[in-house]
Amino acid sequence: MFAQELVVKQRTEILNALCSSGSAEHLEQVLDILLAQGELTWEDYQNIQVPGRALYANARQLLDLVYTKGVDTCGVFFAALKQVLPETQEVGLSFSGCCSNLKEKEEYQNTSTQTLLTQRPSLVSRLQGCIDGALDTLVISGHFTSADCDEVRLPIHTPSQQARRLLDHVRSKGEPAGKVVLQYIQQKEESGSPLNQEKVTPSKEFLKYQKKLSSSVSAQSCFLSTYGGTSHMSLDDIYTEGQLELAHDCTDVHRPLGLEDIVGTAGTVNEEADTVLVSGEAGSGKSTLLQRLHLLWARGAALHEFLLLFPFSCRRLNSEQRELSVQELLFQHCCWPDREQEEIFQFILDHPHLILFTFDGLDELKQSFSDEHRLCCPTQRAPVHRLLFNLIQGSLMKGVRKVVTSRPEAVGPVLKKHLRKEVFLKGFSPNGIDCFVRKHHSDPTVAAKILESLQTNTALLGLCHSPVLCWIVSQCHKELLGCGEGSPKTITDVYLMILQHFFQHKSSPKSTVGIGWLQEHLKTVLHLGQLAFEGIGTTCYIFSGTDLETCGVTEKDICMGFLIQSKDMSSTHSKRYEFLHLTMQCFFAALYIVLSNNTDRSTIPKLFEMNVMTGLSSACFRACLSSIYQQERASEGEATAAETPNQQITATFVSGLLSQRHQSLWLRCCPSSVMEKRVRQVVRCLSKGMQKHFKSIPQPIEGEKKSMHAMPDFVWLIKCIYEMQESRIAKDAMSKLEVDHLKLTYCNIGPVECTALAYVLQHLRNPVGLQLDNNSVGNVGVEQLLPCMHICNSLHLRNNNITDEGIRKLLAKGIQCDNFRKIALFNNKLTDACTQHFSHLLKTKQDFLSLRLGNNNITAEGAKQLAEGLKFSHSLQHLGLWGNKIGDVGAQALARVLENSKSLLWLSLVGNGVGSAGACALANVIKNCTSLEELWLTDNCITRAGVECLIQALEHNTHVKSIWLRNNDLSLEEVEEMTQRESRLIF
């Protein structure tokens, strides 16, 4: 009984040893051992580790449980305590004669879940350095969700606690998940450094140099220059992981690659080589990826196997005119040792496997890679490019790992034979786009607006997979959302900016700056434009070398970056290309239509034809294809029908490109007379298309308003008009639209469409009711609609994901608009915070008629706020608050002000938790409000007492037509009786 007695006698000292530091680590380590030894069951563990409970309380629970389990468990407990506690914390504790021997458990048990318990202490230790990798593996295998990962990664958890949370979650997922994590740990350890590797003991001078180099690398890597170099951002604040893929299929990798996998063993094709190539298109994030890798190494957060990391920029090495040795290259271009240079360099020579070189931008070197001039001596001087080539191929510094980045086209077969492996950098995933935008904008509201806008425009969202384009689009969208005059306003503006950006970043420093940039690159635009145009006409999106040659596309044109090499499985030898994105192909097709002298005059009219909904003729494209090209395609039996969406995207770009705002750009490239003819063609097409829609409007039934339910093509035409940015065209289009109600429900209206609608609809001659129910307007879209608010007498925005912030801006504008009198906002995300703005609206606009806020999140507090505004309203006829949570208190607040109303016709409080107290208060409204016709109280909790009040009130009001009371707290007998007493009650 000695061990049990000690648990009692030393209780205070044990609790102090486990908990005095404030950390739960010692307690959790003891629990790990007790679980592994089988002294605690999983249920015991859960009863001790109660989330949110104080550390001392958990420790006391453990001591109580250990004592009740008997002397053997107490002995194991003391053995665990002795193993876990540092010697300094064992003071005052006596373990003599009471510690049991901890049993060695077999590494692998019959089942994975058993192994997770018996090897728990070891697994916690082994998992700490690879939590993210283990989570990624579990997600890919389908055993973990992102929510599971978030719970494990909670910032309040230490690495060891994260490891324990991971094991706990894995156990709850069952045997398959256990197998996955155990296999991951085993593979991770097998791919690491050998266990019997000779221990290296660097000298003091080496460690000083290591510290200096780390400091230098950290200083160079911690900030990221933005494009244009006008500001700097912390890399920690902006860095977003891109998608990494192995160039060669690897059956052993079943998870996304991480940064450390770049230098890991996964995907290795040449064990003898030292160089890893990270290839990616321009703007895919190669330089930023290396910068992140450098920073993590400098902080000791990654690449622990490398004692020194030497980063090089090939762009900077271009300026080195001297001949250097490897030693001079390292120390002069990276970090100079304060002393003992020879000793440090000798360490590098003796331990090459502990050293990492990185070379960023191999494609930017003036010289092309060659392996003709071999160097073997690290002290021999040579031109820098020759040193670099020999380092890459392993003639110099064999064993040192090298990571090189380059665009794919700059890497030929001569270099590839010297590679250990190649990794593709593919840019952002959809989650990466979201993450980048949120990091890029410190204001979360701005980031949310940009992301909402991107979600409503798949063209831009698709481009944002490229980090450089994501940055450009992010910046452009901030401007599109209202940041000053002269900034991009249309999708065409953004694509033109991308076009100019590519040309200026791919060309020599002597290239033209200013409005002449397009003229300088006109040949490239026409070559790529013809390729895109002919591809759209034949539904061809992957192009062979012959296709490129036919259109005159040169290697220089390809290097501009708009075409990328395609992974076409049907052809393993010949190169095939595709545009960066389908919308980029449409943009170049539009450029060709606008700028080329080879297009038929009927091309633009046929482009805008809307003759068949199921598919449009490609005659507009085929009209100007060479007869030889048409014959070749016909002989191959390929389809020649242009898909409707691509044709419409192309037409939208044509409209934008022919805007007068871009006139100065085109004058240098095409005769003004030709451009004017094409502008007139587009204007006629848009006018004709709008007229076609207007003629389809049915005549209204007698007594009803004339209404137009728009089709999707109408929205497309509106967007085309907006792209032209000419108010005269919008005015002309709207001058012929004579309707009282414009219905655009279920039309996929998002912020981009709202911008176009507002631009055009603001020119309507007469006020209109605008119905945009069941779309994706959101707060961003609401803001874009403000320019046309003055022409809206009613606005219906049901089910559009609008929040209080959107309402604030909407009502601030609506108050200023004389025609604005009705609003419906059912099923959005409104809370009490919006009611102060509606209250102000009701106080200010004495001609406001209808307010419908059903199925939101308004409580009694919101109802009280609305009541403040209703005190001053003498015009409101309809008030709808169904599906909220105002309860009796809210109903009473509303009743006190509505009983004096002379205008209210209809009131709905359906499904609001209103009881008899609220019903009795509303009875006063019935009694005193002579204008009220209908009161809706369905789906509440009104009892007989409440209904009696309503019946009594009805005796004083003959104007009320009906009170709806279905689904309240009434028996069938009560319903039957009350129906007979008052026929206006509807149950």
N, C-alpha and C positions, 0 to 999 in steps of 0.2 A: 504493500500500500504506500510505499515511500514516495513514488512518483506522484500519486494522487495528492498526498499530503503537501508536497512541494508546490503543486499548482495552487492550492489554497493559501499556503503560508506566504508564497512569493507573488501573490496576485497583483499587488500594487507595483512591485518592481517589474513584473512581466508586462503589465499594461504600459508602464512608463517606457520600457525598452522598445515596445512595438509602436507606440503612438507619439512619443514626445517630440519627434522631429517634424511632426505635422504631415509627413508623407505616409501613404498607405502601402509603400513598397515592401517593407519588412513583413507586414501582416499578410500581404498577398503572396509573398514568396513562401511563407510558412504554409499557407493554404494550398499552394501548388504542390508542396512536398507531401502533405497529408492526403491530398487527392491521389497523387501518384502511388503512395504506399497503400492505398485502399482503406485508410483509417476514416476517411470522410466519404459519404455518398454525394452524388450530385445534388440531391435535395438538401443535404446538410450545408453544402457550399452556398446554395442559393438563399438559405435561411440566414446565413451569416452575412453575405455580401448583399445587403438590402440597399438599393440605390437611394441616395439622398439622406441616408442615416449617418449619424456622426461616427467618426473613426473609432473613438473609444467605445461606443455602443456595439459596433461590430466585433471589436476585440473581446469585450466582455462576453458576448454571445459565444465566441469561439471557446473561451476558457470554460464557460458553463458546460458546453457540449463535450469538450475533451474530458472533463471531470466525470461526467455521467457515463461516458463510454468505457471507463475503467483504466486500470493500471497500464495495460499494454499501449493503449492509445496515448496516455500521458507520457510514456517513455519515448514514443516516436515523436511526440510534440516537442519534447525537450531536445531531442536529437536535431529536429528541424530548426529549432530556435538557435542552437549552438552553431549550426551550419550557416544560418542566415545573418546573424548579428555580428557586426564588427567587434573586435576585442574591446574597444573603448566603451561599448554599450553593454558588455557582459558584466561590468562592475556591479556588484551587489547581488548577482544571481549565482545560485549554486546548481551545477549540473551533475556533480559527482555521484556516481552510483545509480543515476536515474535515467540515463540516456540509453535507448535501445539502438541497435545497429540498423541503419537504413538498408532495406533490401534492394539489391540490384535487380532491376526489372529488365526482361528481354526487350530489345529495342522495338521489335514489332510483335504485336499480339495477334490474336485470331481475327480481330476486326479493327477497322480504322478508328472507330469511336473508343475502343478500349485503349488503343495506342495513344490517342489524344490525351487520355487521363494518365496512363502510367508513365508517359514521357513528357508530361506537361512542363516541369521545370526546364528541361532541355529545350523543348519546342519554343517556349517563351523567349529564351536566350537566342535561339537560332533565327527566330522570325523578326527580331527587332530591326535588323538592317534591310529587310525586304518586305515590309508590310504592303507597300503599294503594289509590288509585283504579285504578291499572293492574292491581294484583292482583285487585281486585274484578271488573274487566272480564274478566280472563282466567278467573276462576272461573265467572262467569255464562256465558261462551261455551263452557265445558266443557273448556278447555285446561289449566287448573290445578286441582289438588286442594287441600284445606286443608293437607295435608302439604307441598306445594310452597310454599305461602304461608308456612308456619312456618319453612321453611328460609331463605327470603329475609329474613324479619323477625327473624332471630336477633339478640338484643340486643347481641352482641359485634360486630356489623357496623356500620360507620359508614353514613350515608345513601348515600355514593357506592358503598360496597361492596354495600349492598343493591341499588342500581341495577344493578351489574355481575352480582350473583347472579341478579337477575331476567332480565337479558338472556341469561345463560348457560342458564338453565332454558328460556326461550322458544326459544332456538336448538335445544335438545334436543327440543323438542316439534314442530318442523318448520315448514313454510311457513305453514300457516293461523294458528298462534299468532303468528308474526312479523307477519302482516298486522294482526291484532287490536291488538297493542301499538303498532304504527306509526300506525294509524288513531286510536287513543286519544290519543297524543301530539299528533297534528295537530289533533284536535278540541279538546283541552284548550287549546292555544295560540290557536286561532281564537276560542274563547269568552272568552279573557282580555282584559286591557286592550290598547288599540291600541299597536302598537310605536312609533308616532310621537307618542305622547302627550307633551305639554309637561312638561318636568321641573320639579318643584316643589321649591323650596328654603325650608323653614320657617325662621323666625327662632330665635334662641337661646331667647327667652322662650317661644315656642310649644313648642319641644322640652322645655323645663323643665315646662311645663304638661302636655304629653303624658306625660311620665314620672310626674308626680304623679297624673294621671288613671288611668294604667295601674296604679299602685300601689294606688290606692283601689279600682278595679274588682277587682283581684286579691284584695285583703283581703276584699271583700264576697262573692267567689265561691268561695274555696278551701274553704269548709266548707259542708256540707249539714245543715240541721236535720232531725232525725228527726221523725216524726209524734208530736205531743205536746210537742215542743220540749225533751225532757228531756236530750238529748245531742247532740253534734255529731260528724260524721264527715268525714274528708277527702274532697272531691269526687273526687280522683284515685283514692282507694281504693274508692269505691262506684259511680261513674258507669258506666252500661251503656248502650250505644247502643240506641235504639229504631228501629222500622221507619218510614221516611219514604216517603210516596207522593205523587206529583203529583195534584192534583185533576183535571187535564185530561190525557188521554193524550198522551204525547210519544214519537214514533217514534225520536227521536235518542238516547234514554236506554235503554241495555241493561244497566244495572247498578244495584245498590242506591244510593240517594241517601245522601250524607254530609252532615255539618254545613255544610260550605262551599257545598254545592249550594243551600242555602236562599237565599243571596244571589247565586248564580250565574245563568247565563242559561237553564239547562234548565227547560223548562215555562213559559216566559214567554208570557203571553197578551196583555199590554198593555205595549208598549215605552215608552209615554209615562208610565206610572204608576211610582211609587217604592216602594209599600208591598207587602210580602210578608206574607201571613197564614199562620201556622202554627196549624192548628185540630186539636183533639183532645179526646176526652171527658175528663171530670174524672178525674184520676189517671193520665192517659196519659203524664205526664212532661214537659209543656210548660215548666214553670218550671225544671225541672232541665236541660232541653235548652238554654234560654237561658243559664242559669248556666254551663254548660260552654262555650258559645260565648264568653261574656264572659271566662272564665278563659284560654281558648286565645288570644284576642286580646291580653289583658294580658301574656301570656308571649311574645308574638311567634310563636306556633306556628300561627296561622291568621288569616285575614282580613287578609292583609298589605296589601291595597289600601286599607284604611281607616286613616287616621292617628289618628282619634279615634273612640271608641265611648262613647255616652251611654246608660246603662241606666236604665229607669224601671219602677216597679211601680205599676200602676193602683190597686191596693188602697191604697197609700200616698198616691197623688195625691188620693184621695177626701177625705183629711183636710185638704187645702190649701184654705183659705177665701179667700185673697187673690187678687186679680187680678194676673197676672204677664205679663211679656213673654217672648218666646222666650229672650232672653239671660238673663233672671233664672231662667227654668225650668231652663236648662242648668247655670248656675253655682251656683244655690242648692240644686238637688236632686241634683246629681251631684258636681261638684268645683269649688271656688272657685279662680280663678287668684290667685296671690300678687301679681301686678302685670301691667300692660299688658293689662287685660281687653278694652279696645276693640280693641286690635291683634289679639288672639286671636280675638275674635268676628268681626272683619272677615275674617280668614283663613277662618273657617268659611263666611261668606257668599260669599267669592270662590271657594272650592273645595268646593262641596257634595258632589261625587262622591267626596270623600275622607272623608266623615263617615257614621257609622252610628248611628241611634237604635233602641233596642229598647223595646217597651212590653209588659209581661207582664200578662196577665189583663184584656183589654179587657172581658170579660163581667162583671168585678167592679166596673166603674164604676157609679156611681149613675144616671148619665144614659145614655140610649140614644143610639146614634150618629145624628147628623143633619148634613146638609150645607147647612142653610138659612142659617146665619150665617157669611158668608165673611170671612176676614181675610187680608190680603196683606202687611202691614208687620210685620217681625220685632221691631220695638221697641214696637209697640202692645200695651198691656196688655189682658188679657181673662181671664175665668174659665178655669181650667186645662183643664176638659173641652172648652171651645171651642177652645183652642189645640191640644189633642190631635186633635180632629176635623179641624181645618184642616191639621195636619201630615200626617195620614193621607191626606187627599184631595189633597194637593199644593198647596194654595193658599199655604201657608207653607213655606218652605225647600225649594222645588222642586229636585230633584236629589239631595237627601240621601236615602239608602236607609233605609227604616224596616222593621223586623220586628215584627209584632204577633202575640201569641198570644191565643187565645180558644177557648171551647167552641163548637162549630158552631152550636148553636141561637141564640147571641147575635149571629150575623152575618147580617144581612139583605141583600136585594138592593141597598139604597141604599149600603151599604159596599162590596159586592162589585164594583160598577162602577168603584171607585177602586183596585182591586188590580192589581198587576203579575202576581202569580200566587198560587195557594193551594197549600199543602203540608199533607197529612194526616199526623199523628203517630199511628201505629197500635199503639204499645206494643212489647213485647218479642217477638222471635222465640224459637223453642225454644232456640237457642244462647244467646240473651240471658238467658233464665230461668236457665239453668245458670250463666252468668257472674255474674249478679246475686247469686244465692244464695251462690256461692263468695266473692264480694267482701263480701257483707253479714255473713258469719260468719268471724271471724279464725281460728277453729279449723276446719281442713279436715275433721276427723272429723265435726263437727256438720253442716257444709255437705253432706258426702257422705250423711249420714243423711237430711237434708231432701230432697235430690234423689232418693234411692232411694224415699222415701215418696211424693214427687210422681209419680214414674214409675209407681207402682202405683195411683195414684188419678187417673184422667184428668179427673175433675171439677175437682179443685184445680189440676191442671196447666194445664187450659184457662183458668181464671181468672187464672193467673199471667202471662198475656200482658199484662195491665194492670199496669204497674209498682206502682201503689198497692196492688192486690190481692196482687201478688207479695210486697210488703213485709209486708202483714198475714198472709198465709198462711205466709210464712217465719217470722214471729214466732210464729204460732199453732202451727206444727208443732214449733218448738223446745220449746214448752210441752207439746204433745201427746206428745213423746218423753220426758216425765218431768220437767218443770221446775216442781215445786211443786204444792200443793193449790189448788183453786179455779180453776185455769187451764182453758182449753177442752180437753175430752177427746174429743169426738166431731165428726164432720163437721158435724152440725147446729149444734153450738156455734160452729164457725168461721163458718158461714153467718149465724147470728144476729149474730155480731160484725160481719160485713160489713154486714148490714142496719142495725144501729145506727150503724156508722161512716158510712154513706151519709146517713142521716137527720140525724145531728149535723153533718155537714160541708156539707149542702145547706140547712139551716134557718137561721133567724135566731139571733143570739146569745142571745135570750131564751127559746129552746126549752127544754123540760123536760130536766133531767138526772136520771138515776136510773131506777128501775124503771117510771116512767110514760111513758117515751119511746115505747113501742109504742102505748099508748092515744092519745097525741097524734097519731100518724100512722096510726091504725087505718083510716081511710077510704081512704088511699092504698094500704095493704096489701090491703084487700078489693077495691078497683078493679083493681089489678094482679093480685091473686090470681085473680079471676074470669076475667080475660083469659088468664092462664096456664093455668088449669084447663080452660077451654073449648078452648083451643088444643091442649093435650095430648089431650083427648077426640076431637079431629077431625084429629089430626096436623098442626096448623097452627102454624107457627113464625114466620111473617111476617104482620103485621097491618095492615089498612088503617085509615083514619080512621074508617070506619063501625064496624069491630070495636071500636076504642077507645071510640067514642061509646056503643055498645051496653052496654059494661061500665062506663060512667061514668068512664072515665079522662080526667082533665083535663090541661091544660097544666102545672099545678103537679105533678101526678103524674109526667108525662113528665120534667120538669126534675129530678126526684130522681135520675135517672141510671141507673135499672135498665133502661129501654128506650133503645135507640139507633136512629137512623134507618137503615133498610136500603137498600142499593143494589139495588133491585128493577128489573131490566132491562125488565120487562113494563110498567112504568108510569113514564113520565118526568115526569109532572106532579104526581100526588098523592103525598103522603108516605106511606111505609110503615115500620113499626117492627118491631124484634125485641128479645128480651131479650139482655142482655149475653152470656149463655151459656145453652145449653140446660138445664144443671143449675140455673141461676138460675130458669128458667121452671118447672122441676119443684119448686123450693123454694117459689116463690110459689103454685103449685098446692096444695102441701101446707099452706101457711099458710091458704089459702082453705078447704080441707077441715076444718081444725082450728077456725077462727075464725068461719066464716060460719054464719048461721042458715038459709041457703037450700039446704043440701045434704041429700040424702035420707039416711035412716037406714041404707040399704043400701050407701052409698057406700064406707065403710071396709071392710066384709066383702068386697065385690066387688073392691076394690083389691088385696086380699091373695090373691085366688083364683089357683090354679096349675093350671088345668084343661087347658090346651093348651100344649105347649112351643113350637109354631111361631108362636103369636101369641095374645094375650089379648083377651078381649072388652072393649070400652070402655063397657060398660053402666054401670060405676061412675061414669064421667064424664057419660055421656049422661043418667043418671037425674035429674040436677038441672039440666040445661040447659033454658032456657025453650023452650016448644013452638014459639014463633016462630023462635027461633034454630035449632032442629033442622030446622024446615021449610025455612028459608033454605038451610042447608047441604045438605039432601037435594035441594032443587031445583037446587042448583049441581052436584050429582053428585060432591061431594068425599068423600074417604074419611073414615070415622068410627071407624077402629080405632086404638086407642092402642098404640104399640109397646111390647113387653115391657120393654126396658131402661128406658124413660122411666117406665113404670108402677112398676117396682121401685124406681127412684131416688126417685120421689114417695112411695112407701110407706115407704121408709127414712127420709125426712125427716118423714113423719107420725109415725113411731115416736119419733123424736128430739124432735119438738116437744111430744109428749104426755108427755114425761118429767116426773116429779115435781119435778125440779130446776128446771123452768121454770114451776112452778105460780104463783109470785108474779107472773110476767109476764102470765099469761093471766087471772088473777082480775079484773083491771081491764077486760078486753076481752070476756069471755064468762062467762055464769053457771057457777058451779062444778058444778052438777048436770049441765049439758050436757057439760062437760069430762070429768067422771068417767065418764059413759056412753061417751064416745069412747075413753077410756083402757081401759075394760073390753072394748070391742069389739076394740081392737088386741091386747090380751093374749090374748083368746079366739082371734083369728086366728092369732097366732104359735104358740099351743099346738096348735091344730088342724093347722097346717102342719107342725110338728115331728112330731106323731103320725103324720101321713101318711107321712113319711119313715121313721119307726121301724117302721111296719107293713110297709114294703117290704123290710126286712132279711131275707134268706133264712136258713133254718135251716142251721147248720153241718154239714158232712160229719162223720161219726163220726171222732173222733180229732183233729179240727181245731178251732181257736178260732173263736168267733163273730165275724164281721167285717162291717163296714158300709162300703161304698164310696159315699161321699157324692156327691150330684149338685150342680151349681152353685146350684140353688134353696136347698139346705141352707145353703150359705155365706151367701146373701142373708138368710135367716131369722136366722142367727146374728148378722149385722151389724145387723139390725133390733132384736134383743134388746139388743145392746150399746148402740145409740143410746138406748134407754130408760134405761139405767144404773140398773136396779133388780135387785138380786141375787135377790129372791124369784122374779122371772120366770125368770131363768137357772136357779135351783135347781129350779123346777117342771119346766122343759123337760128338764133333765138327769136328773131323778129317774126318768124313764121310759126312758132310754137304757141298755140292758144289752148291751154288746158288749165283746169283749176287744181288738179291733183296729179303729181308725178310720182309714180310708184316704181321703186327700184329694189324690191325685196328679193332676197336670195340671188343676188347678182354678183356675189363675191366682191363687194365694194370694200376696199381697204383705204388706208390713208392716201395712197397714191391716186386712187380713183377720186377720193374726196377733193383732193387738190384740183384735179381737172374739172370736176363737176362745179365746184365753186367758181372757178375761172370763167366757165361758160354760162352757168345759170344766173350769175349776177347781172347778165344783160337781158333777162326776161322783161317784157314790158309790163306784165301784170303779176301781182302776188300769186304764189302757188303753195300748195301743201306738198311738202317733200317727205316721202315715206321711204326710209332706208332700213326697215326692220330686217332682222336676221341676216346681218352682214358682219363684217369685221372692222367696223369703223374705229373703235377704241378711242383713247384720249387724243392720240395724234391726229386721227381723222376728224374728230370734233374740231380741233384747232384749225384744220385745213378748210373746214366748211364755213368758217366765220365770214369770209368776204361775201358770201351770198345770203347771209342771215337777213339782210334788209328786205329781200324779196320773198322770204318764207313767212306765210301767215300761220303755218303749223309745221311742226317737225316731229316725225315719228322715228324713234331710234331704239325700238325694242331689241333686246338680245344682241348687244353690240360691245359688250365687255368694257363699258365706260365706268370710270370711277369718279369720286368726288372732285378730283383735280380737273378732269375734263369738264364737269358741270360748272365749276367755278369760272372757267374761261368762257364757256358757252353763254352763261347767264350775264356775265359782265358785258358781252356784246349784245345779247338779246334785249337787255333793258334799253339800249339806245335805238332799237329798231321799232318803228311805229307799227309795222304790219304784224309783228310777232305776237301771237295771241294764244297758241296752243302748243303743248309739248307732251309727248308720251315716251316714257323711259322704262317700260316694264323689263324685268329680268336683266338688270345690269348689276353693277357692284357698288351701289350707292349705300352710304351709311348716314348716320345722324349729322356728320360733318357737312353734308351738302344742303341740309335743310336751312341753314342760315342764309344761303344764297337764294333759295326759293322764297324764303321769308322776305328778303330784301326786294325780290322781284314783285311779290304780291303787294308790298307797300308802295312800290314805285309805279308799276303799270296798272292803272285803274281801268284798263280795257282788256285785261288778261282773262281768258275764258275757261281754259281747261288745263288741269295739272294731273297727270297720271304717273304714279311712281310705284306701281305694283311689283311685287316679288323682288324686293331689294332687302336691305338690312337696317330698316328704320325702326327705332324703338320709341318708347314713351318720351324720351328726351327730344328726339327728332320731331315728334308730334307737337310737343310744347313749343318748339322753335317755329314750326309752321303756323301754330295758332297765333303767335305774335304778329306774323304777317297778315293772317286772315282777318285780324281785327280791323285792318285798314282797307281790305279789299271789298269793293262794292260791285264787282263785275263777275267774279268766278262762278261758273255754272256747273262744272264737273270736277270732282276731286276723287281720285282713285288711289287708294293705299292698300289694296288687297295683297295678301301674302307677305306682310311685314310682321312686326312684333310690338305693336304699340300698347296692347293690353288695355285694362280698364283705365289706368292712369292717363294713357294717351288719348283714349276715346273721350274721357271726361274733359281733357284740355281742349280738344277740338270742339266738343259740344258747347262749351261755354261761349265760344265766339261765333259758332255757326248758327246758334239759335236766333241771332239777330240779323242773319243774312237775308237780303231781299232778292238775291240772284241765283242762289244754289238750286240746281235742278236734280243733281245726281250725286250720290255719295256712296263709295264702296269701301267697306272695312272688312271684307271677306278674309277669313283665315288669319286673324290678328290676335287670337287669344283674348278676345273681348268676352267678359262675363256679364252677369246681371247688373253689376254696378255700372258698367259702361253702358249697357242697354238703357238703364233708367236715366242716365245723363243724356243719352241720345233721344230719349222720349221728349225732352224739352225742346230739341230741335224740331221734332215733328209737330209739336204743339204750337211753336212760335214762328217757324219759318214757313211763310205762306207760299214760297216759290217751289219748295221741294216736291219732286215727283217720285223719285225712287231712292230707296235705301237698301243697300246690300249688306247683310250680316251673316251670310252662309259660312259654315265651317268655323264656328266659334264655340264658346262654352256657356252659352246663355241658358239659364234655367227658367222655370215657370214664372218666378218672381220678376225676372227681367221682361219677359213677354207680356205679363200683365201691365207693366208700365207702358209698353208700346201700344197696347190695345186702348188703354185709357187716353193716351195722347191722340190716337187716331180719331177719337170721338170729337176732337176739337179741330180736325183738319180734313177737309173733304178733297183737297187738291192732291194729296199723296195717292199715287196709283198702286204702288206695291212696296212691300217690305219682305225681302228674301231672308228666310230663316232656316234653310235646310242644314242638316247635320249639326244640330246643337244638342244640348243636354236635356232632351225632352223625350218622354215616353210616347208610344204610339197613341195611347189614350189621350194624352195631353194635346198632341198634334191634332187629333180628330176633333176634339172639343173646341180648340181655339180656332180651327179653320171654320167651324160652323158659326162661331161668335163673330169673326172678322174675316171676310173673304179676301181682303187685300194682303193678308199674311200668306206668304207662299212657303210651304214646308217641303 
